[in-house]
Amino acid sequence: MISIPGAHCVEWFFAGGLSVLGRAGPAGSGDVHVLPTDDNIVFDLNFPGGNARLLVRRAELARFVANTL
């Protein structure tokens, strides 16, 4: 859950497989998109009031995926 001071909390739910697909190339639809860069994975999360962009190191995401899927 992400919250911004003075705004409502927003929750996004997406399949863990999106993290796997996003490591190989752009993936996602609707409110959640995953984009790979050289060293990182970018999660773009959109909602009617704005958006959030999260940056995760590839190696850390790979460990997380290996431990959860």
SULRADA-V426246 format. One record per residue. RES is the residue in three letters. SS is DSSP state (H for helix, E for strand, L for the rest). PSI is psi in degrees with one decimal (* if undefined). D_FIRST is the distance of its C-alpha to the first C-alpha in Angstrom with 1 decimal. Layout:
RES;SS;PSI;D_FIRST + RES;SS;PSI;D_FIRST
//
This chain:
MET;L;137.9;0.0 + ILE;E;134.5;3.8 + SER;L;146.3;6.6 + ILE;L;130.2;10.2 + PRO;L;131.0;13.1 + GLY;L;3.4;15.0 + ALA;L;167.6;12.6 + HIS;L;152.7;10.6 + CYS;L;145.3;6.8 + VAL;E;137.7;6.0 + GLU;L;138.9;4.8 + TRP;L;138.8;7.1 + PHE;L;131.5;9.4 + PHE;L;154.8;12.4 + ALA;L;142.8;15.3 + GLY;L;-27.2;15.9 + GLY;H;-24.3;19.1 + LEU;H;-34.9;17.5 + SER;H;-35.7;17.1 + VAL;H;-49.4;20.7 + LEU;H;-39.3;22.0 + GLY;H;-17.6;20.3 + ARG;H;-24.1;22.2 + ALA;H;-28.4;25.4 + GLY;L;174.7;24.9 + PRO;L;139.0;22.8 + ALA;E;161.6;20.9 + GLY;E;168.2;18.6 + SER;E;166.3;19.1 + GLY;L;-125.3;17.6 + ASP;L;-13.2;14.2 + VAL;E;124.9;13.6 + HIS;E;143.1;16.4 + VAL;E;130.4;17.2 + LEU;E;127.4;20.2 + PRO;E;147.2;22.2 + THR;L;-173.4;24.1 + ASP;L;-49.6;26.7 + ASP;L;-6.0;24.7 + ASN;E;169.1;21.0 + ILE;E;131.5;18.7 + VAL;E;127.0;16.8 + PHE;E;114.8;13.7 + ASP;E;119.2;14.0 + LEU;E;120.8;11.2 + ASN;E;148.9;13.0 + PHE;E;163.7;12.7 + PRO;L;-30.8;15.7 + GLY;L;1.1;15.1 + GLY;E;-149.1;14.7 + ASN;E;167.1;13.0 + ALA;E;142.2;11.3 + ARG;E;120.5;13.3 + LEU;E;135.4;12.4 + LEU;E;125.0;15.5 + VAL;E;134.3;16.1 + ARG;E;138.2;19.7 + ARG;H;-46.4;21.4 + ALA;H;-40.7;22.7 + GLU;H;-40.1;19.5 + LEU;H;-39.5;18.0 + ALA;H;-42.5;21.3 + ARG;H;-44.0;21.2 + PHE;H;-47.0;17.7 + VAL;H;-44.0;19.0 + ALA;H;-34.3;22.2 + ASN;H;-13.5;20.8 + THR;H;-25.9;18.5 + LEU;L;*;20.5
//
